[in-house]
């Protein structure tokens, strides 16, 4: 649900050009994956692997190709 909201605001939010803005968007996904039961203690990369999600940075790069 969080990702769909982020993807909806594609122009400025989904493809920010400043590093600080990219980090802020990624923080939303980091917090959202911590909400999932049993994943809070894992690192962010392990949480993403567990739920089979790529980082938002990777998704933007893949989508821009």
mmJSON file of the N, C-alpha and C atoms, coordinates in Angstrom:
{"data_MODEL":{"atom_site":{
"group_PDB":["ATOM","ATOM","ATOM","ATOM","ATOM","ATOM","ATOM","ATOM","ATOM","ATOM","ATOM","ATOM","ATOM","ATOM","ATOM","ATOM","ATOM","ATOM","ATOM","ATOM","ATOM","ATOM","ATOM","ATOM","ATOM","ATOM","ATOM","ATOM","ATOM","ATOM","ATOM","ATOM","ATOM","ATOM","ATOM","ATOM","ATOM","ATOM","ATOM","ATOM","ATOM","ATOM","ATOM","ATOM","ATOM","ATOM","ATOM","ATOM","ATOM","ATOM","ATOM","ATOM","ATOM","ATOM","ATOM","ATOM","ATOM","ATOM","ATOM","ATOM","ATOM","ATOM","ATOM","ATOM","ATOM","ATOM","ATOM","ATOM","ATOM","ATOM","ATOM","ATOM","ATOM","ATOM","ATOM","ATOM","ATOM","ATOM","ATOM","ATOM","ATOM","ATOM","ATOM","ATOM","ATOM","ATOM","ATOM","ATOM","ATOM","ATOM","ATOM","ATOM","ATOM","ATOM","ATOM","ATOM","ATOM","ATOM","ATOM","ATOM","ATOM","ATOM","ATOM","ATOM","ATOM","ATOM","ATOM","ATOM","ATOM","ATOM","ATOM","ATOM","ATOM","ATOM","ATOM","ATOM","ATOM","ATOM","ATOM","ATOM","ATOM","ATOM","ATOM","ATOM","ATOM","ATOM","ATOM","ATOM","ATOM","ATOM","ATOM","ATOM","ATOM","ATOM","ATOM","ATOM","ATOM","ATOM","ATOM","ATOM","ATOM","ATOM","ATOM","ATOM","ATOM","ATOM","ATOM","ATOM","ATOM","ATOM","ATOM","ATOM","ATOM","ATOM","ATOM","ATOM","ATOM","ATOM","ATOM","ATOM","ATOM","ATOM","ATOM","ATOM","ATOM","ATOM","ATOM","ATOM","ATOM","ATOM","ATOM","ATOM","ATOM","ATOM","ATOM","ATOM","ATOM","ATOM","ATOM","ATOM","ATOM","ATOM","ATOM","ATOM","ATOM","ATOM","ATOM","ATOM","ATOM","ATOM","ATOM","ATOM","ATOM","ATOM","ATOM"],
"id":[1,2,3,4,5,6,7,8,9,10,11,12,13,14,15,16,17,18,19,20,21,22,23,24,25,26,27,28,29,30,31,32,33,34,35,36,37,38,39,40,41,42,43,44,45,46,47,48,49,50,51,52,53,54,55,56,57,58,59,60,61,62,63,64,65,66,67,68,69,70,71,72,73,74,75,76,77,78,79,80,81,82,83,84,85,86,87,88,89,90,91,92,93,94,95,96,97,98,99,100,101,102,103,104,105,106,107,108,109,110,111,112,113,114,115,116,117,118,119,120,121,122,123,124,125,126,127,128,129,130,131,132,133,134,135,136,137,138,139,140,141,142,143,144,145,146,147,148,149,150,151,152,153,154,155,156,157,158,159,160,161,162,163,164,165,166,167,168,169,170,171,172,173,174,175,176,177,178,179,180,181,182,183,184,185,186,187,188,189,190,191,192,193,194,195],
"type_symbol":["N","C","C","N","C","C","N","C","C","N","C","C","N","C","C","N","C","C","N","C","C","N","C","C","N","C","C","N","C","C","N","C","C","N","C","C","N","C","C","N","C","C","N","C","C","N","C","C","N","C","C","N","C","C","N","C","C","N","C","C","N","C","C","N","C","C","N","C","C","N","C","C","N","C","C","N","C","C","N","C","C","N","C","C","N","C","C","N","C","C","N","C","C","N","C","C","N","C","C","N","C","C","N","C","C","N","C","C","N","C","C","N","C","C","N","C","C","N","C","C","N","C","C","N","C","C","N","C","C","N","C","C","N","C","C","N","C","C","N","C","C","N","C","C","N","C","C","N","C","C","N","C","C","N","C","C","N","C","C","N","C","C","N","C","C","N","C","C","N","C","C","N","C","C","N","C","C","N","C","C","N","C","C","N","C","C","N","C","C","N","C","C","N","C","C"],
"label_atom_id":["N","CA","C","N","CA","C","N","CA","C","N","CA","C","N","CA","C","N","CA","C","N","CA","C","N","CA","C","N","CA","C","N","CA","C","N","CA","C","N","CA","C","N","CA","C","N","CA","C","N","CA","C","N","CA","C","N","CA","C","N","CA","C","N","CA","C","N","CA","C","N","CA","C","N","CA","C","N","CA","C","N","CA","C","N","CA","C","N","CA","C","N","CA","C","N","CA","C","N","CA","C","N","CA","C","N","CA","C","N","CA","C","N","CA","C","N","CA","C","N","CA","C","N","CA","C","N","CA","C","N","CA","C","N","CA","C","N","CA","C","N","CA","C","N","CA","C","N","CA","C","N","CA","C","N","CA","C","N","CA","C","N","CA","C","N","CA","C","N","CA","C","N","CA","C","N","CA","C","N","CA","C","N","CA","C","N","CA","C","N","CA","C","N","CA","C","N","CA","C","N","CA","C","N","CA","C","N","CA","C","N","CA","C","N","CA","C","N","CA","C","N","CA","C","N","CA","C"],
"label_alt_id":[null,null,null,null,null,null,null,null,null,null,null,null,null,null,null,null,null,null,null,null,null,null,null,null,null,null,null,null,null,null,null,null,null,null,null,null,null,null,null,null,null,null,null,null,null,null,null,null,null,null,null,null,null,null,null,null,null,null,null,null,null,null,null,null,null,null,null,null,null,null,null,null,null,null,null,null,null,null,null,null,null,null,null,null,null,null,null,null,null,null,null,null,null,null,null,null,null,null,null,null,null,null,null,null,null,null,null,null,null,null,null,null,null,null,null,null,null,null,null,null,null,null,null,null,null,null,null,null,null,null,null,null,null,null,null,null,null,null,null,null,null,null,null,null,null,null,null,null,null,null,null,null,null,null,null,null,null,null,null,null,null,null,null,null,null,null,null,null,null,null,null,null,null,null,null,null,null,null,null,null,null,null,null,null,null,null,null,null,null,null,null,null,null,null,null],
"label_comp_id":["UNK","UNK","UNK","UNK","UNK","UNK","UNK","UNK","UNK","UNK","UNK","UNK","UNK","UNK","UNK","UNK","UNK","UNK","UNK","UNK","UNK","UNK","UNK","UNK","UNK","UNK","UNK","UNK","UNK","UNK","UNK","UNK","UNK","UNK","UNK","UNK","UNK","UNK","UNK","UNK","UNK","UNK","UNK","UNK","UNK","UNK","UNK","UNK","UNK","UNK","UNK","UNK","UNK","UNK","UNK","UNK","UNK","UNK","UNK","UNK","UNK","UNK","UNK","UNK","UNK","UNK","UNK","UNK","UNK","UNK","UNK","UNK","UNK","UNK","UNK","UNK","UNK","UNK","UNK","UNK","UNK","UNK","UNK","UNK","UNK","UNK","UNK","UNK","UNK","UNK","UNK","UNK","UNK","UNK","UNK","UNK","UNK","UNK","UNK","UNK","UNK","UNK","UNK","UNK","UNK","UNK","UNK","UNK","UNK","UNK","UNK","UNK","UNK","UNK","UNK","UNK","UNK","UNK","UNK","UNK","UNK","UNK","UNK","UNK","UNK","UNK","UNK","UNK","UNK","UNK","UNK","UNK","UNK","UNK","UNK","UNK","UNK","UNK","UNK","UNK","UNK","UNK","UNK","UNK","UNK","UNK","UNK","UNK","UNK","UNK","UNK","UNK","UNK","UNK","UNK","UNK","UNK","UNK","UNK","UNK","UNK","UNK","UNK","UNK","UNK","UNK","UNK","UNK","UNK","UNK","UNK","UNK","UNK","UNK","UNK","UNK","UNK","UNK","UNK","UNK","UNK","UNK","UNK","UNK","UNK","UNK","UNK","UNK","UNK","UNK","UNK","UNK","UNK","UNK","UNK"],
"label_asym_id":["A","A","A","A","A","A","A","A","A","A","A","A","A","A","A","A","A","A","A","A","A","A","A","A","A","A","A","A","A","A","A","A","A","A","A","A","A","A","A","A","A","A","A","A","A","A","A","A","A","A","A","A","A","A","A","A","A","A","A","A","A","A","A","A","A","A","A","A","A","A","A","A","A","A","A","A","A","A","A","A","A","A","A","A","A","A","A","A","A","A","A","A","A","A","A","A","A","A","A","A","A","A","A","A","A","A","A","A","A","A","A","A","A","A","A","A","A","A","A","A","A","A","A","A","A","A","A","A","A","A","A","A","A","A","A","A","A","A","A","A","A","A","A","A","A","A","A","A","A","A","A","A","A","A","A","A","A","A","A","A","A","A","A","A","A","A","A","A","A","A","A","A","A","A","A","A","A","A","A","A","A","A","A","A","A","A","A","A","A","A","A","A","A","A","A"],
"label_entity_id":["1","1","1","1","1","1","1","1","1","1","1","1","1","1","1","1","1","1","1","1","1","1","1","1","1","1","1","1","1","1","1","1","1","1","1","1","1","1","1","1","1","1","1","1","1","1","1","1","1","1","1","1","1","1","1","1","1","1","1","1","1","1","1","1","1","1","1","1","1","1","1","1","1","1","1","1","1","1","1","1","1","1","1","1","1","1","1","1","1","1","1","1","1","1","1","1","1","1","1","1","1","1","1","1","1","1","1","1","1","1","1","1","1","1","1","1","1","1","1","1","1","1","1","1","1","1","1","1","1","1","1","1","1","1","1","1","1","1","1","1","1","1","1","1","1","1","1","1","1","1","1","1","1","1","1","1","1","1","1","1","1","1","1","1","1","1","1","1","1","1","1","1","1","1","1","1","1","1","1","1","1","1","1","1","1","1","1","1","1","1","1","1","1","1","1"],
"label_seq_id":[1,1,1,2,2,2,3,3,3,4,4,4,5,5,5,6,6,6,7,7,7,8,8,8,9,9,9,10,10,10,11,11,11,12,12,12,13,13,13,14,14,14,15,15,15,16,16,16,17,17,17,18,18,18,19,19,19,20,20,20,21,21,21,22,22,22,23,23,23,24,24,24,25,25,25,26,26,26,27,27,27,28,28,28,29,29,29,30,30,30,31,31,31,32,32,32,33,33,33,34,34,34,35,35,35,36,36,36,37,37,37,38,38,38,39,39,39,40,40,40,41,41,41,42,42,42,43,43,43,44,44,44,45,45,45,46,46,46,47,47,47,48,48,48,49,49,49,50,50,50,51,51,51,52,52,52,53,53,53,54,54,54,55,55,55,56,56,56,57,57,57,58,58,58,59,59,59,60,60,60,61,61,61,62,62,62,63,63,63,64,64,64,65,65,65],
"pdbx_PDB_ins_code":[null,null,null,null,null,null,null,null,null,null,null,null,null,null,null,null,null,null,null,null,null,null,null,null,null,null,null,null,null,null,null,null,null,null,null,null,null,null,null,null,null,null,null,null,null,null,null,null,null,null,null,null,null,null,null,null,null,null,null,null,null,null,null,null,null,null,null,null,null,null,null,null,null,null,null,null,null,null,null,null,null,null,null,null,null,null,null,null,null,null,null,null,null,null,null,null,null,null,null,null,null,null,null,null,null,null,null,null,null,null,null,null,null,null,null,null,null,null,null,null,null,null,null,null,null,null,null,null,null,null,null,null,null,null,null,null,null,null,null,null,null,null,null,null,null,null,null,null,null,null,null,null,null,null,null,null,null,null,null,null,null,null,null,null,null,null,null,null,null,null,null,null,null,null,null,null,null,null,null,null,null,null,null,null,null,null,null,null,null,null,null,null,null,null,null],
"Cartn_x":[0.822,0.0,0.871,1.944,2.837,3.456,3.936,4.586,3.624,2.371,1.424,1.236,1.256,1.159,2.403,3.556,4.791,4.817,4.38,4.383,3.36,2.284,1.257,1.82,2.661,3.264,4.588,4.562,5.763,6.667,6.173,7.035,8.113,7.733,8.725,9.162,8.236,8.542,9.251,8.779,9.311,10.689,10.989,12.287,12.992,13.269,13.97,15.401,15.944,17.302,18.321,17.9,18.807,18.984,20.221,20.517,19.693,19.513,18.745,17.299,16.708,15.326,15.211,16.204,16.213,16.247,17.076,17.164,15.844,15.179,13.902,12.843,12.798,11.828,12.157,13.429,13.847,13.515,13.573,13.243,11.808,10.918,9.512,9.418,10.116,10.078,10.774,11.846,12.545,11.603,10.881,9.94,8.807,8.317,7.199,7.6,8.828,9.235,9.471,9.721,9.876,8.546,7.467,6.139,5.771,6.3,5.958,6.407,5.539,5.781,7.045,7.916,9.104,10.283,10.162,11.238,11.967,11.456,12.007,13.488,13.906,15.289,16.268,15.779,16.651,17.145,18.254,18.746,17.788,17.891,17.006,17.151,18.363,18.56,17.992,18.121,17.549,16.023,15.455,13.992,13.494,14.199,13.792,13.872,14.926,15.055,13.955,13.625,12.6,11.233,10.91,9.61,9.705,10.887,11.141,10.844,11.408,11.284,12.666,12.811,14.075,14.061,15.226,15.261,14.554,14.1,13.438,14.423,15.678,16.706,16.85,16.899,17.011,15.777,14.616,13.38,13.341,13.782,13.81,14.795,15.973,16.968,16.461,15.843,15.301,14.166,13.344,12.221,12.613,13.761,14.218,14.885,15.245,15.948,15.046],
"Cartn_y":[-1.184,0.0,1.254,1.242,2.399,2.642,1.574,1.721,2.294,1.862,2.393,3.897,4.377,5.815,6.535,5.941,6.551,6.578,5.499,5.435,6.375,6.661,7.557,8.956,9.391,10.725,10.641,10.13,9.788,10.953,12.047,13.07,13.561,14.192,14.744,13.726,13.006,12.087,10.832,10.249,8.965,9.071,10.185,10.345,11.621,11.726,12.932,12.935,14.117,14.192,14.512,14.994,15.276,14.044,13.845,12.679,12.702,13.864,13.984,13.55,13.948,13.562,12.059,11.498,10.054,9.3,9.768,9.135,9.229,10.374,10.551,9.585,9.396,8.46,7.03,6.69,5.342,5.08,6.117,5.97,5.494,5.926,5.511,3.993,3.449,1.999,1.281,1.858,1.239,1.115,2.196,2.158,1.181,1.154,0.26,-1.203,-1.558,-2.957,-3.355,-2.38,-2.69,-3.035,-2.625,-2.881,-4.36,-5.023,-6.422,-7.32,-8.219,-9.118,-9.954,-9.93,-10.757,-10.228,-9.054,-8.535,-7.348,-6.823,-5.601,-5.721,-6.863,-7.033,-7.233,-7.52,-7.741,-6.419,-6.474,-5.279,-4.948,-3.749,-3.307,-4.205,-4.522,-5.367,-6.771,-7.293,-8.621,-8.577,-7.488,-7.338,-7.305,-6.564,-6.491,-7.856,-8.595,-9.936,-10.852,-10.745,-11.603,-11.382,-10.125,-9.808,-9.668,-9.948,-9.942,-8.589,-7.543,-6.19,-5.63,-4.918,-4.218,-2.866,-2.243,-0.891,0.052,1.154,2.135,2.735,2.883,3.396,2.452,1.158,0.168,0.206,0.299,0.333,1.54,2.687,3.877,3.697,3.141,2.926,1.933,0.886,-0.129,0.442,1.279,1.869,2.936,3.56,4.623,4.101,2.817,2.254,2.089],
"Cartn_z":[0.0,0.0,0.0,0.774,0.822,-0.548,-1.159,-2.468,-3.499,-3.491,-4.469,-4.289,-3.06,-2.818,-3.325,-3.124,-3.616,-5.137,-5.759,-7.212,-7.814,-7.11,-7.616,-7.822,-6.928,-7.023,-7.774,-8.979,-9.721,-10.07,-10.502,-11.082,-10.137,-9.052,-8.141,-7.114,-6.563,-5.473,-5.951,-7.029,-7.444,-8.083,-8.73,-9.393,-8.936,-7.654,-7.193,-7.71,-7.9,-8.42,-7.345,-6.218,-5.11,-4.241,-3.787,-2.947,-1.663,-1.08,0.169,-0.035,-1.16,-1.441,-1.702,-2.376,-2.623,-1.295,-0.367,0.952,1.704,1.612,2.305,1.779,0.48,-0.1,0.325,0.324,0.724,2.202,3.03,4.453,4.652,3.77,3.876,3.717,2.721,2.522,3.674,4.193,5.332,6.525,6.823,7.947,7.684,6.461,6.13,6.275,5.9,6.024,7.474,8.344,9.761,10.426,9.829,10.378,10.242,9.228,8.964,10.11,10.481,11.611,11.416,12.406,12.413,11.611,11.016,10.189,10.814,11.878,12.47,12.828,13.306,13.765,12.608,11.412,10.262,9.683,8.951,8.267,7.117,6.618,5.539,4.305,3.923,2.74,2.948,4.148,4.432,4.444,4.98,4.953,3.514,2.651,1.246,0.575,0.841,0.254,0.745,2.03,2.633,1.987,1.695,1.086,-0.435,-0.976,-2.424,-3.062,-2.48,-3.018,-3.327,-4.436,-4.688,-3.975,-3.861,-3.297,-4.259,-3.759,-4.615,-5.61,-5.206,-6.112,-7.307,-7.04,-8.111,-9.016,-8.427,-9.234,-10.142,-9.631,-10.484,-11.63,-11.341,-12.387,-13.426,-12.966,-13.875,-14.72,-14.12,-14.835,-15.82,-15.594,-16.483,-17.731,-17.754,-18.918,-20.1],
"occupancy":[1.0,1.0,1.0,1.0,1.0,1.0,1.0,1.0,1.0,1.0,1.0,1.0,1.0,1.0,1.0,1.0,1.0,1.0,1.0,1.0,1.0,1.0,1.0,1.0,1.0,1.0,1.0,1.0,1.0,1.0,1.0,1.0,1.0,1.0,1.0,1.0,1.0,1.0,1.0,1.0,1.0,1.0,1.0,1.0,1.0,1.0,1.0,1.0,1.0,1.0,1.0,1.0,1.0,1.0,1.0,1.0,1.0,1.0,1.0,1.0,1.0,1.0,1.0,1.0,1.0,1.0,1.0,1.0,1.0,1.0,1.0,1.0,1.0,1.0,1.0,1.0,1.0,1.0,1.0,1.0,1.0,1.0,1.0,1.0,1.0,1.0,1.0,1.0,1.0,1.0,1.0,1.0,1.0,1.0,1.0,1.0,1.0,1.0,1.0,1.0,1.0,1.0,1.0,1.0,1.0,1.0,1.0,1.0,1.0,1.0,1.0,1.0,1.0,1.0,1.0,1.0,1.0,1.0,1.0,1.0,1.0,1.0,1.0,1.0,1.0,1.0,1.0,1.0,1.0,1.0,1.0,1.0,1.0,1.0,1.0,1.0,1.0,1.0,1.0,1.0,1.0,1.0,1.0,1.0,1.0,1.0,1.0,1.0,1.0,1.0,1.0,1.0,1.0,1.0,1.0,1.0,1.0,1.0,1.0,1.0,1.0,1.0,1.0,1.0,1.0,1.0,1.0,1.0,1.0,1.0,1.0,1.0,1.0,1.0,1.0,1.0,1.0,1.0,1.0,1.0,1.0,1.0,1.0,1.0,1.0,1.0,1.0,1.0,1.0,1.0,1.0,1.0,1.0,1.0,1.0],
"B_iso_or_equiv":[0.0,0.0,0.0,0.0,0.0,0.0,0.0,0.0,0.0,0.0,0.0,0.0,0.0,0.0,0.0,0.0,0.0,0.0,0.0,0.0,0.0,0.0,0.0,0.0,0.0,0.0,0.0,0.0,0.0,0.0,0.0,0.0,0.0,0.0,0.0,0.0,0.0,0.0,0.0,0.0,0.0,0.0,0.0,0.0,0.0,0.0,0.0,0.0,0.0,0.0,0.0,0.0,0.0,0.0,0.0,0.0,0.0,0.0,0.0,0.0,0.0,0.0,0.0,0.0,0.0,0.0,0.0,0.0,0.0,0.0,0.0,0.0,0.0,0.0,0.0,0.0,0.0,0.0,0.0,0.0,0.0,0.0,0.0,0.0,0.0,0.0,0.0,0.0,0.0,0.0,0.0,0.0,0.0,0.0,0.0,0.0,0.0,0.0,0.0,0.0,0.0,0.0,0.0,0.0,0.0,0.0,0.0,0.0,0.0,0.0,0.0,0.0,0.0,0.0,0.0,0.0,0.0,0.0,0.0,0.0,0.0,0.0,0.0,0.0,0.0,0.0,0.0,0.0,0.0,0.0,0.0,0.0,0.0,0.0,0.0,0.0,0.0,0.0,0.0,0.0,0.0,0.0,0.0,0.0,0.0,0.0,0.0,0.0,0.0,0.0,0.0,0.0,0.0,0.0,0.0,0.0,0.0,0.0,0.0,0.0,0.0,0.0,0.0,0.0,0.0,0.0,0.0,0.0,0.0,0.0,0.0,0.0,0.0,0.0,0.0,0.0,0.0,0.0,0.0,0.0,0.0,0.0,0.0,0.0,0.0,0.0,0.0,0.0,0.0,0.0,0.0,0.0,0.0,0.0,0.0],
"pdbx_formal_charge":[null,null,null,null,null,null,null,null,null,null,null,null,null,null,null,null,null,null,null,null,null,null,null,null,null,null,null,null,null,null,null,null,null,null,null,null,null,null,null,null,null,null,null,null,null,null,null,null,null,null,null,null,null,null,null,null,null,null,null,null,null,null,null,null,null,null,null,null,null,null,null,null,null,null,null,null,null,null,null,null,null,null,null,null,null,null,null,null,null,null,null,null,null,null,null,null,null,null,null,null,null,null,null,null,null,null,null,null,null,null,null,null,null,null,null,null,null,null,null,null,null,null,null,null,null,null,null,null,null,null,null,null,null,null,null,null,null,null,null,null,null,null,null,null,null,null,null,null,null,null,null,null,null,null,null,null,null,null,null,null,null,null,null,null,null,null,null,null,null,null,null,null,null,null,null,null,null,null,null,null,null,null,null,null,null,null,null,null,null,null,null,null,null,null,null],
"auth_seq_id":[1,1,1,2,2,2,3,3,3,4,4,4,5,5,5,6,6,6,7,7,7,8,8,8,9,9,9,10,10,10,11,11,11,12,12,12,13,13,13,14,14,14,15,15,15,16,16,16,17,17,17,18,18,18,19,19,19,20,20,20,21,21,21,22,22,22,23,23,23,24,24,24,25,25,25,26,26,26,27,27,27,28,28,28,29,29,29,30,30,30,31,31,31,32,32,32,33,33,33,34,34,34,35,35,35,36,36,36,37,37,37,38,38,38,39,39,39,40,40,40,41,41,41,42,42,42,43,43,43,44,44,44,45,45,45,46,46,46,47,47,47,48,48,48,49,49,49,50,50,50,51,51,51,52,52,52,53,53,53,54,54,54,55,55,55,56,56,56,57,57,57,58,58,58,59,59,59,60,60,60,61,61,61,62,62,62,63,63,63,64,64,64,65,65,65],
"auth_comp_id":["UNK","UNK","UNK","UNK","UNK","UNK","UNK","UNK","UNK","UNK","UNK","UNK","UNK","UNK","UNK","UNK","UNK","UNK","UNK","UNK","UNK","UNK","UNK","UNK","UNK","UNK","UNK","UNK","UNK","UNK","UNK","UNK","UNK","UNK","UNK","UNK","UNK","UNK","UNK","UNK","UNK","UNK","UNK","UNK","UNK","UNK","UNK","UNK","UNK","UNK","UNK","UNK","UNK","UNK","UNK","UNK","UNK","UNK","UNK","UNK","UNK","UNK","UNK","UNK","UNK","UNK","UNK","UNK","UNK","UNK","UNK","UNK","UNK","UNK","UNK","UNK","UNK","UNK","UNK","UNK","UNK","UNK","UNK","UNK","UNK","UNK","UNK","UNK","UNK","UNK","UNK","UNK","UNK","UNK","UNK","UNK","UNK","UNK","UNK","UNK","UNK","UNK","UNK","UNK","UNK","UNK","UNK","UNK","UNK","UNK","UNK","UNK","UNK","UNK","UNK","UNK","UNK","UNK","UNK","UNK","UNK","UNK","UNK","UNK","UNK","UNK","UNK","UNK","UNK","UNK","UNK","UNK","UNK","UNK","UNK","UNK","UNK","UNK","UNK","UNK","UNK","UNK","UNK","UNK","UNK","UNK","UNK","UNK","UNK","UNK","UNK","UNK","UNK","UNK","UNK","UNK","UNK","UNK","UNK","UNK","UNK","UNK","UNK","UNK","UNK","UNK","UNK","UNK","UNK","UNK","UNK","UNK","UNK","UNK","UNK","UNK","UNK","UNK","UNK","UNK","UNK","UNK","UNK","UNK","UNK","UNK","UNK","UNK","UNK","UNK","UNK","UNK","UNK","UNK","UNK"],
"auth_asym_id":["A","A","A","A","A","A","A","A","A","A","A","A","A","A","A","A","A","A","A","A","A","A","A","A","A","A","A","A","A","A","A","A","A","A","A","A","A","A","A","A","A","A","A","A","A","A","A","A","A","A","A","A","A","A","A","A","A","A","A","A","A","A","A","A","A","A","A","A","A","A","A","A","A","A","A","A","A","A","A","A","A","A","A","A","A","A","A","A","A","A","A","A","A","A","A","A","A","A","A","A","A","A","A","A","A","A","A","A","A","A","A","A","A","A","A","A","A","A","A","A","A","A","A","A","A","A","A","A","A","A","A","A","A","A","A","A","A","A","A","A","A","A","A","A","A","A","A","A","A","A","A","A","A","A","A","A","A","A","A","A","A","A","A","A","A","A","A","A","A","A","A","A","A","A","A","A","A","A","A","A","A","A","A","A","A","A","A","A","A","A","A","A","A","A","A"],
"auth_atom_id":["N","CA","C","N","CA","C","N","CA","C","N","CA","C","N","CA","C","N","CA","C","N","CA","C","N","CA","C","N","CA","C","N","CA","C","N","CA","C","N","CA","C","N","CA","C","N","CA","C","N","CA","C","N","CA","C","N","CA","C","N","CA","C","N","CA","C","N","CA","C","N","CA","C","N","CA","C","N","CA","C","N","CA","C","N","CA","C","N","CA","C","N","CA","C","N","CA","C","N","CA","C","N","CA","C","N","CA","C","N","CA","C","N","CA","C","N","CA","C","N","CA","C","N","CA","C","N","CA","C","N","CA","C","N","CA","C","N","CA","C","N","CA","C","N","CA","C","N","CA","C","N","CA","C","N","CA","C","N","CA","C","N","CA","C","N","CA","C","N","CA","C","N","CA","C","N","CA","C","N","CA","C","N","CA","C","N","CA","C","N","CA","C","N","CA","C","N","CA","C","N","CA","C","N","CA","C","N","CA","C","N","CA","C","N","CA","C","N","CA","C","N","CA","C","N","CA","C"],
"pdbx_PDB_model_num":[1,1,1,1,1,1,1,1,1,1,1,1,1,1,1,1,1,1,1,1,1,1,1,1,1,1,1,1,1,1,1,1,1,1,1,1,1,1,1,1,1,1,1,1,1,1,1,1,1,1,1,1,1,1,1,1,1,1,1,1,1,1,1,1,1,1,1,1,1,1,1,1,1,1,1,1,1,1,1,1,1,1,1,1,1,1,1,1,1,1,1,1,1,1,1,1,1,1,1,1,1,1,1,1,1,1,1,1,1,1,1,1,1,1,1,1,1,1,1,1,1,1,1,1,1,1,1,1,1,1,1,1,1,1,1,1,1,1,1,1,1,1,1,1,1,1,1,1,1,1,1,1,1,1,1,1,1,1,1,1,1,1,1,1,1,1,1,1,1,1,1,1,1,1,1,1,1,1,1,1,1,1,1,1,1,1,1,1,1,1,1,1,1,1,1]
}}}
